[in-house]
Amino acid sequence: MIESLPRGLWKNFLGPSPEWYKRTLVAFLLLNPLILVTLGSFVTGWVLIAEFIFTLALALRCYPLQPGGLLAIEAVLLGMTSPEMVYHETVANFEVILLLMFMVAGIYFMKELLLFVFTKILLGVRSKIVLSLLFSLVAAFLSAFLDALTVTAVLISVGVGFYSVYHKVASGQKHNDDAHDSSVDDAVGELHREDLEQFRAFLRSLLMHGAVGTALGGVCTMVGEPQNLLIATVAGWDFLEFATIMAPVSAPVLVAGLMTCALLELTGFFGYGAKLSDNVRLVLLEYEEKEESKRNTRSNARLLVQGLVAVILIMGLAMHWAAVGLIGLMVIVLLTSFNGVTEEHQLGKAFEEALPFTALLVVFFAVVAVIHDQHLFTPVIDTVLHMSSDVRPSMFFVANGILSMISDNVFVATVYINEVKAALDAGTISREEFDHLAVAINTGTNLPSVATPNGQAAFLFLLTSALAPLIRLSYGRMVIMALPYTVVMGGVGLACVALFF
């Protein structure tokens, strides 16, 4: 028994993950101390970032919380950061954690209404180009006033709903079979397999258009992204002033982004262009008809309550009644109270989606703490700050974009805007140049960062959601699908910064 214990421990370690993945992670954990001793903490910090990105890139092989968490724990044990700094980074992003805990759960209790509305849209709009533009535009508009993670949670909920409906039918089950496992294709009939793969591609493209839309809208206003609010506060801009100052960059990028969306669907390049097959459309139509036939006073009342709470939600977020997470908690209380959800196990299901990602986000903050403590970005920051004032806004855009692809947008923006404010206070730069650099920081942290899932919290949330493995949306596939958007949004954004600032 004792002799077999090591084998049992190895089998349990990271469960069903591939052997090569387990060995690679163990190699990381063993090599990091050697790199620290031989090459120093700066190099080790960058190696740690690369290793963490590796765990994100293979999220479909193993959820990144476990391998990423082991790397974070080792970083603390090696003295590359401290528990206090990890706690500091976590507290600094407490609003995001509250949002994930409560807002995503609140959206869960609104899924009946979401599925009802989006089914009407999906079946009513035949053109894939128009449908894609609609998803991107709606996501952009909502993200300009609400939170990108909230919008992404809506998209994920809708995607899971549509996929589950068709997968049940393709597996020979009924629409109302709650015990059905949508992640297993064993029961899917041969006739449905091709349609299922096409439907996955269809949903992937819509969700990516929507996710990019959150970045297109998020850059426009001071409430679109957390770093926007930080920059506006330091600069002393109000809502209208922020939107006006950003418009020379944000407006052309929005137009270019929407044109890219249409062009991708027209050409079918980079994994886009998949259409809703007639067989899938028929299944969704039958589902809609059955749902309509089952409607009664109670189900109509549920939809009415969800609609009213949705209006309250939008008003609360747009007018900033409270922190986003607290508004989410209010949504949970209202929806469960008036729709009769009162048992603990019913409530528990709503939190299953968000809490693993919340834990992963705290691990991510540990990596950010390493970046902070080891000053990994300092050489880049110093180089850009000492450049000529003529090229500085453009180089700020590029530097912020590259660093935001790797790290947390809010962290990058915090470092840069504080350095620029210190230069303004010291009289090194003028107020006009400060404004120009603030625009470059905001657009740089928002636009090129769509290149990778770790560059945008909304993208990372989508990658690690329950929907991603269902529609085969991996890290690599997200990078490829985001590439044309990265080139266009980054290129147009850089050109506008260079031209107008």
N, C-alpha and C positions, 0 to 999 in steps of 0.2 A: 504493500500500500504506500509506504513512504517513498519507495523507488519510483513509483508512478506519479508522485506528486508534482515534480517539475513538468512532466508532460501535460498533466491536467492544468497546471497554471498557465502554460503556454497556449493551450487550447482555449482557455477562458480569456486570455489577454486579447482585447479588442474583438472578441467573439468570432463571427464568421468572416471578418475581413481577410483578404488574400494574404498568403504567407509572405509574399514579397513586400507587401505594405507593412506588415508587422516588423519584418527584419529592417526595413528602411527606417522606420521610426526609432527602433532600438539603436540603430547606427547613429541617428541624429543625437540621441540622448547620450551616447557614449563619446561621440566626437566633440560635442560642444565644450566640455571641460578642457579637452586637449587643445582646442582652438583658442580658448580663453587664456590658457597658460602660455602658449607659443606665440600667438598673434595679437593678443590683447582684447579688451572688451569692445572696442569700436568695431573691429572686424567681426567678432562674435555676434554683436548686435545685428549686423546686416545679414549674417548667416541665419540667425534666428528668424528674422523677417521672411527670408526665402523659405525656410522650413515651414513657417506658419501658412504662407501662401500655398505651399505644397498640400497642406492638409485641407485648405479650402478648395483647391483645384480638384481634389479627389473626394469631394463631399459625398458623392454617390457610392463610394467604396466604404466609407466610414464617416459618420457624422463628426464634424471637426471639433466638437466640444472635447471629446476624450483625448485625441492626439494633441490638439492645440493646448488643452489644459495641462497635459504632462509637460509640454515645452515651457509653458508659462511658470509652472511650479519649479522646474529646473532653473529657469532664469532668476527667480527669487532666491533659490538656494545658493546659486553661484554669485549672488550679490550684485547682479546686473540691474536690479531694481529692488524696491522694498515693499513689504505689505502696506506700509503707510502711503506710498506713492500710488499703488494700485487702488487703494481705497480712495485716495484723492481724485484720481481720474474717474472712478466710478461715481463718486458724489457729484463731480462736475457735470456728469451726463445723467444725473438722476431723473431728469424730465423724460429722457428717451426711454429709460427703464420703466418708468411709470406708464408711459405710452404703450410699450410692448405688453406690459402686464394686464392693462385694463382696456385700452382702445381696441386691440386685436380681438379680445374676448367679446367686447361689445359688438363688433362687426359680425361675430359668429351668430349672435342672437338676431341679426338682421338678414341672415342668409336667405330666408324665405322670400323676402321682398326683393333682394338683389337678384335672385334666380328668376323671379317673376318678371322683373323689368328687363334684365339682360336677355332673357329668352325671347321677349318681344322684339328687342333690337336685333339679335342674332338672326332670327327667322324673318324679320321684316326687311332687313337690308341685304340684298342679294350680292351687291358688288363688294368684293373683298377689299378693294382699294378704298372705297368709301367707309367701310367698316373699320379698317385699320386707321384711317385718318380720324374717325370718330373716337376710337379708343385713345389715340394719342392726344387729340385736342381736349377731350374731357379730362384725361389725366393731367395735362398741362394746366388747364384752368383750375381744377381742384387743388393742385399742388401749389399754385400761386397764392392761395388763401388758406388752405388746410395744411396738413402735414403729409409728406411723401410716403411715410410708412403707413399711414392710415389709408391712403389711396391704394397703395400696394396690397394691403390687407384685403381691401374690397376686390381687387383684381384676382387675388389668390382664391378667395372664397367663391367667386364666380367661376373661375377655372376648375376648381375641385368639383363644384356642383355639376357643371356640364359634363366633365369627364366621367364622373360617377354614374350619371344617367345613362350614357351610351355604353360604358363598360359593363354595367349590369345586364343590359340587353344582349350585348355581344357574348356574354358568358352564359346566356340562357336563363338569367334570373329575372325577377320582376323589379319594377321601378322602386317599390317600397321595401326592398330587401335590405334592411339596415346592417345585417351581419356580413354583407358581401365585402370581400377584400379586393379593392380596385388595383392593388399593386401586383397582383398575380394574373398572368395571362394564360395559365394552363387550360382554363375552361373556355377560352375564347375560340369560337369555331373558325375553321379555315376561311369561310366566306367573309368573316368579319375582320380578319387580321390586317388585310391591306387597308381597309377603311379606318381601322383603329390607328395604324401608323400615320395615315394621312391626317386624321383628326388630331393626333399628337402634334404634328408639324403645324397644323392650323392654329392650335391653341398656343404653341410656343411663339409663333410670330405675333399673334395678338398681344400676348403678355409682354413680349419684348418691346413692341411699339408703345404699350402703356407705360412700361417701366422707364423707357427713355423720355416719354412725355412728362413724367414727374420731374426730370431734370430740366427739360425745356421750360416748364412753368416755374419750377422752384427757384431759378436764378433771377426771376423778374421782380420779386417783392421781398421786403424785409422779413416776412413771415414764411417765405417759401422753404427755407432751410435753416437749421439752427445757427450755422455760421453767418448767415445773412443778418440775423438779429444782433449778433455780436459785433459785426462790422458797422451796422447802422448805429448802434449804441456808442461805440468809440468815435465814430465820425460825427455824431450828433444829428443824424438825418431822421426825418419823420417818414411815414409810409409813402406819401406822394413824392417827396423829394428823392427817396431811394429809388422808386420805380422810374422817375424821370431821368435820374443820372445814369441808371443802368440801361435805359432804353436804346441808346445807340449801339449797344452790343446785344442785348437780350432780344430785341425785335427782329433784327436780321437773322439771328441764330434760330429763332422760332420758325420763321418762314423757311429757312434752309432745312431745318429738321423735318418739317412737314413735307417738303418737296422730296426729301430723301425717303421718307416713309412711303410716299406714293410710287417713287421710282423703284424701290426695292420690291414692292408688291407687283409692279408691272414687269420687271425683269426676272424675278424669282431668284436673284443672287443672294448669297450668304445665308441660305436656309429659309428665305421668305417665299411668299407666293402660293403656299398650299391653300387650297380652297375647301369649303365644306362640301363633302360628297353628298350625293342625293340620298344614299342609304342612311347616313348620319342625320341629315336634315329630316328624313321621314321619322326616325326614332324620336328626335326632339319634338317634332310636331305631335306625335302620338303621346308623348309625355305631357306636353302642354294641354292637349285635349283631355287627358285623364285627370290632370290636376284641376282643370276648369270644371270638369264634371263632379269632382269631389268637394267643390267649394260649398261652404255653408256659412251660417252666421258667425260661427266661432273663427273659422279660417279668414273670413273677410275682416273680422274685427282685429285679428292678428296683423293682417296687412295694413290696416288703417293705423294701428298703434305704431308699427314699424315705420310707416311713412311719416307720421307726426314726429316721432323721435329722430328720424333722419333730418327733418327740417330743423329741429332743436340742435342737433349735432352740428350741422353746417353753420347755423347762427352762432353757436357757442365758440366754434373754432375760428370763424371769420372775425368775431368781435373780441376774441381772447378773454372770455369770462374767467377762465382759470387755466392752469397747466393742462396740456392735452390729455395726460393720463387721468387726471381728475374728472375731466369731461367724459372720458371713456367709462369711468366708474359710474358716473351719473347715468350714462346710456344703459349700462348693465342693470342698474337698479330699476330704471323706468321700464325697460323691455321685459325683464323677468317678472316684475310686479304685476304689470297689466296683461301679460300673456300667460300667467299661471305657472311659471317655472319656479318651483319652490323647493325642490329636493336637491340635496348636496351633490349627488352623482350626476344630475342633469347640469348643474353649474360647472362641475369639474371638466366636462368635455370641452368647454369653451376655452380653457386655459392650456390645453394640451399642445396647441399649435405654437403659442408664443413663448412659453417658459423655457423650452430648450434653446431657442434663439436668444433669449434674454441672458441665459447663462453663458452662451457663446460670446455674446457682446462684452460681458465682463472679462472674459479671457482676452478678447481683443484689446480691451482697455489696459490689460497687463502688458501686452506687447507695446502699446502706446507709451506706457510708463517706462519701458526699456528705452524706447526712442528718446524720451525726454531726459532720462537720467544719463544716458550715454552720449547725448548731444549728437545723434546720428545725422540730423539735418543741418547742423550748424555750418559745415563747410559750404553747402549749397546756398544757405541764407546769406552768409558773409560775402560770397562771391557776387551774388545778385545785388546786394546793397552797395557794393563798391563799383558798380558799373556806371557808365555815363547816364545822365538823366534823360537823354534822348531815347535810349533803348530800354531804360529801366522798366516802364510799364509792360512792354512786350515780354521781357525776360521774367518779370514777376508772374505774368500769366503762364508762361512755359514752366517755370519752376514750381509754382503752385499746382499746376496740372499734373506734372510728373510725380510729385510727392503725394498728391491726393489719390493717385492710382494705387499707391502702396499703403498709405496710412489713412487715418481718420480725417475727413475734411475739416471738422471743427478744430482738431488739434493743429493742423497745418495753418488754418486761417488765424487761429489765436496767436501762434508764434509770429507770423508775418505782420499782422495788424498791430500787435504790441510793439514790434521793432520799428515799424513805420511811425507810430504815434510817438515813440521815444525820440525818433529823428526830428519830428515836427516840433516837439517840445524843446529840443535842444537847438532849434533854429537851423538845422542842417538842410531841411527841405522846406519849401513854401506850402501854404495851405492848398494851393491849386495842384501842386504835385502830389500832395497827400491824397487829395480826392481821386486823382488819376490812378494812383497805386492801389487805393481801396477798391476801385472798380476792377482793376486787374486781379486783385486777390479774390474778390467775390466770384468773378466769372471764371477764374482759373481753378478754383476749388470746386466749382459746380459743373463745368462743361466737359473738359477732357477726362474727368474722373469716371465717366461712364464706360471707360475702356475695360475696367475689371470689376468683378463683384465686390472686392474689398474697397473699391473706390467710392461706392455709393451704398449707404445703409439699406436703401430700398432694394438694390440689386442683391445684396448679401442675404436679405430677408427672403427674397424670392428663391435664391439658390438653395437655401437651407430649409425651405418650407416643405410641407408634405406633398405639395403639388409637383415639385421639381423632378423627383424620381418617377412619378406617374407619367409625365410627358417627356421624360428622358432629356431634361434640361441640365446639362453638366456645366462645370466651370469653363471648360474649353469651348463648349458650344456657345455659351453666353459671350465669351470674348470675341469669337468669330462673328456672331450676330450683331454685336455692338460695334465692331470695327468700322463699318461705313459711317455710322453715326459719330464715332470718335473722330474720324478724319474730317468730316464735314463740320460738326459742331466746334471742334478744336480749331480747325483751319479758319472758319468764318469768324469765330470769336477772337482769335489772334489778329486777324486782318483788321477787324473793327477796333480793337484796342490800339493797334499800331496807327490806324488812320485817324481816329477821333481823340486819342489821349496821348 
